Amino acid sequence: MIKARFCFDEKQRVNDFHLTGHADFSTIGKDIYCSAISAIAQTVIGTLTEFLKPGKEFIYTLNSGEIECQILNYHELSKEKQIRAESLMLSAYIGLKQIEMIEGQKYLSVLKEEEYS
């Protein structure tokens, strides 16, 4: 099972997400759950690299069985960058929640954490 953890800040923005594990729906290269989940996460990360500075404004890790992405400081970003980053990070959460809600699905678990509480 893939476990996805999303941390939200006090403004309900996704600060970071962390995906670990494998779906084990099918063999490597043919697993539609791993492919879908990975595609969502990597699209967000790839798009973030188009308008944010990796290592300075956000960080990410892409390894077999693990994907992480973190916005370092929303308050230090321009308003335009904040809006883009917020939208992309939230779209990763919504996309994975939609997969989690597929009836009978047992390959993905999504956890929402509020780090300010």
GIWO-V153578 format. One record per helix or strand of 2 or more residues. SS is the DSSP state (helix for helix, strand for strand). FROM is the first residue (numbers start at 0). TO is the last residue. If there is no record, write none. Layout:
ss=<SS;SS>
from=<FROM;FROM>
to=<TO;TO>
This chain:
ss=<strand;strand;helix;strand;strand;helix;helix;strand>
from=<1;13;31;57;65;73;78;107>
to=<7;19;50;62;70;75;99;113>
